[in-house]
Amino acid sequence: MQLDAVPASGDPRAMLDCLVEEFARLGLTAAQIENLFERPHYQATYGLRQAFEPETLRRRIRSIVQRSGVLNFKVTEVTRASCPPDHDCPPGTSDPRRRN
């Protein structure tokens, strides 16, 4: 299967807002998002680059990221070896208050 991008009609400002918000929700910073607009193999962002002056594009990206924020999260896996005795450990872990 091959996917080919084709230009779509519409408001480039709305498309820019949507793409930047989506990348921010994926955890990318404004600088990382700006970098995507320089890469020709990301056809949507590279195409939008043609619709805006470079400084306008940078300013809009930073404004959108500032407004929407960047999603950051940390995943911690609790294992038998890492469950402290004073925590309510999940079933199957080494909580001395429970019989597993």
N, C-alpha and C positions, 0 to 999 in steps of 0.2 A: 504494500500500500504506500502511496506517495501523497503527501499533503502539499499543496501549492497555495501560497497566499496570493490574493488578488486585492487590488484597491477597492475600498467600499466607500460609498457616498455617505455623507453625514458631517457633523460638526467636529472638526479636529480637536477643539478645546474639550468637548465632552469625552472624546476617546482618550485624550491625554489624561484627564481626571480619572477615568475608570482604570486605565492601565497603571498609573502611578499608585493609586489607592490599593490595587490588587497586589502590586509588588511590595508595597509597604506592609500589607497584611501577611505577606510571606516572610517578612523579617528583613527585607533589604533596606539599607539606609539611603538617604538622598544621593550620596556620592555613588553608591553602587547602581542605583537606578539611572543616574545620569550616564554612567558608563554603558548601559544597555543601548542608549540612543546613538552610540558611536559604532556599534557593531552591525554590519550589513546583514549578517545571518539572522538577526531579529528584525524581520521585515516590518512588523507593525510599528515598533519604536523607531526604527531607522527611517521609515516613511514619514512618521510624524516629525522627525528632525527636519525634514525638508519644508514643513509648513510653518516653522517658527525660527526666528533669529536665535542664535546660540544663547545669548544672555537672557532673552525672554524665556526660552525653554528652561534654563537653569533656575531662574527666579520662580517660574510656575511649579516646577518639580519640588523645590524647597518649600514653597508655600503649601502645596498639597500635602506633603509629608508632615509638615508642622501641624496642619489642621487635622489630619487623620491619625497621626502617630504611627509608630512602627511596632509591630507585634514582636515581642521577645518572650521566650519561655524557656524553662529549664525542666528537664525530665530527670527524675531520680528514681532508681529502681531499688526497692527494699528487698534484700535477700536475707537468708537465714543468718549469714555472717554479719550483716550490717544493721540488723534491727536492735536498737538499744533497749535495755530492759525496762526503761520507764516510758516506752511508747506503746500505743495500742497497735501492735503489729498485725498485718494481714494473716489470715489462716495459713498454716503451713510454715510459718516462720518461727524463729526461736525465742518466743516470748515466754519467759519463765513462769508467768502467771497462768499460762494455758497448757493444757495437755494436747499435743499435736498428734 
